[in-house]
């Protein structure tokens, strides 16, 4: 997910250009940011979302090295501790080697299934991977177009767009996590509008996919690191949504 530098975003500071992929919109960013005015809890929540967005992808060798030596686990614990949310951190340590962890990711999230139902006419019985990373998989009552158009409008409002060369579905979980992290970092720079937008993202989208993913992963065996991530994501989204609802609406929005 990248910033659209060709257009001005809404008033307020842009993202901070972290590894999550949501880059700074120079047209909207202030010249300087007073570190004394940074909301450190919001910044930490942004860091958690950025980390989750990175981890819900097949790990390259660099990421695997940081997971294997415990750096990712330590970073996550430090970030969660700084969020101000009463959420237990996940255990992100692994015994898997790189190849095994990649295979676990692919078996859960990318490898589909297909077999011939009737070899006389060539018809196929096929289905997607064991666990979906797309919100619409957990919303049978909603149309694919409605969900993705709503998210596209939200991304566009903040001057963001998805990488069309990779995946074009706006409901892809890592994109939503990148967006939540971007909004939290803008909130950390004193943007109340960004905090309200994150609550809206939770209410309309993120809590659905987080809860659906956690339930689906609980039905699978041998999920390892990704089972930990899914359960933690659901806990963290629930706590963040409730905190924002208390702030803006005086109660739990869920």
Residue pairs with C-beta under 8 A, 6 or more apart in sequence:
1 20
1 21
1 22
1 155
1 160
1 161
1 162
1 163
1 175
1 178
1 179
1 182
2 21
2 22
2 23
2 160
2 161
2 163
3 9
3 14
3 15
3 22
3 23
3 24
3 25
3 159
3 160
4 25
4 156
4 159
4 160
4 161
5 25
5 26
5 27
5 159
7 27
7 159
8 27
8 28
8 159
9 25
9 27
9 28
9 157
9 158
9 159
10 28
10 157
10 158
10 193
11 28
12 28
12 186
12 189
12 191
12 193
12 194
13 28
13 29
13 30
13 33
13 186
13 189
13 190
13 191
14 24
14 25
14 26
14 27
14 28
14 29
14 159
14 186
15 22
15 23
15 24
15 25
15 182
15 185
15 186
16 24
16 185
17 23
17 24
18 46
18 47
18 50
18 181
18 185
19 50
19 54
20 49
20 50
20 53
20 54
20 177
20 178
20 181
20 182
21 53
21 163
21 178
22 160
22 178
22 179
22 181
22 182
25 158
25 159
27 159
28 159
30 189
33 189
37 189
37 190
38 188
38 189
39 187
39 188
39 189
39 190
40 82
40 188
41 82
41 83
41 84
42 184
42 185
42 187
42 188
42 195
43 82
43 184
43 185
43 188
44 79
44 80
44 82
44 83
44 84
45 83
45 85
45 181
45 184
45 240
46 180
46 181
46 182
46 183
46 184
46 185
46 187
46 188
47 79
47 181
48 76
48 79
48 80
48 83
48 181
48 236
49 177
49 178
49 180
49 181
49 184
50 177
50 178
50 181
51 72
51 75
51 76
51 79
52 177
52 229
52 232
52 233
52 236
53 174
53 175
53 177
53 178
53 181
54 63
54 174
55 63
55 72
55 92
55 225
55 229
56 109
56 133
56 173
56 174
56 177
56 226
56 229
57 105
57 174
58 102
58 105
58 106
58 110
59 67
59 98
59 101
59 102
59 105
61 98
63 72
64 98
64 101
66 72
67 73
67 92
67 93
67 94
67 101
67 225
68 94
68 98
70 93
72 92
73 91
73 92
73 93
76 89
76 90
76 92
77 89
80 87
80 89
80 236
81 89
83 240
84 243
85 236
85 239
85 240
85 243
86 239
87 232
87 235
87 236
87 239
88 232
88 235
89 232
90 228
90 229
90 231
90 232
91 228
92 225
92 228
92 229
94 101
94 224
94 225
96 104
96 224
96 225
101 224
101 225
104 222
104 223
104 224
104 225
104 226
105 226
107 129
107 130
108 129
108 130
108 131
108 217
108 220
108 223
108 226
109 129
109 130
109 131
109 132
109 133
109 226
110 129
111 129
111 130
112 126
112 127
112 128
112 129
113 126
113 127
114 124
114 125
114 126
114 127
115 124
115 125
115 126
116 122
116 123
116 124
116 125
117 123
117 124
117 125
128 137
130 220
131 213
131 216
131 217
131 220
132 138
132 213
132 216
133 172
133 173
133 174
133 209
133 213
134 169
134 171
134 172
134 173
134 209
135 147
135 171
135 173
135 176
135 205
135 208
135 209
135 212
136 142
136 144
136 147
136 148
136 171
137 212
138 208
138 209
138 211
138 212
138 213
138 216
139 147
139 208
139 212
144 171
147 170
147 171
147 205
148 169
148 170
148 171
150 204
150 205
151 170
151 171
151 175
151 176
151 205
152 170
154 179
154 197
154 200
154 201
155 161
155 162
155 170
155 175
155 179
157 197
158 179
158 182
158 183
158 186
158 194
158 197
160 179
160 182
162 168
162 169
162 170
162 172
162 175
167 175
169 175
171 205
171 209
173 209
173 213
176 201
176 205
176 206
176 209
177 206
179 201
180 198
180 201
180 202
180 206
183 194
183 195
183 197
183 198
183 201
184 194
184 195
184 198
186 194
187 194
187 195
187 198
195 244
195 247
195 248
196 244
196 248
198 240
198 244
199 241
199 244
199 245
199 248
199 249
199 253
202 237
202 240
202 241
202 244
202 253
202 254
203 241
203 253
203 254
206 237
206 241
207 237
207 238
207 241
207 254
210 233
210 234
210 237
210 238
211 234
211 237
213 230
213 233
213 234
214 230
214 231
214 233
214 234
216 230
217 223
217 226
217 227
217 230
217 231
218 227
218 231
220 227
223 230
238 254
241 252
241 253
241 254
242 252
242 253
242 254
244 253
245 251
245 252
245 253
245 254
246 252
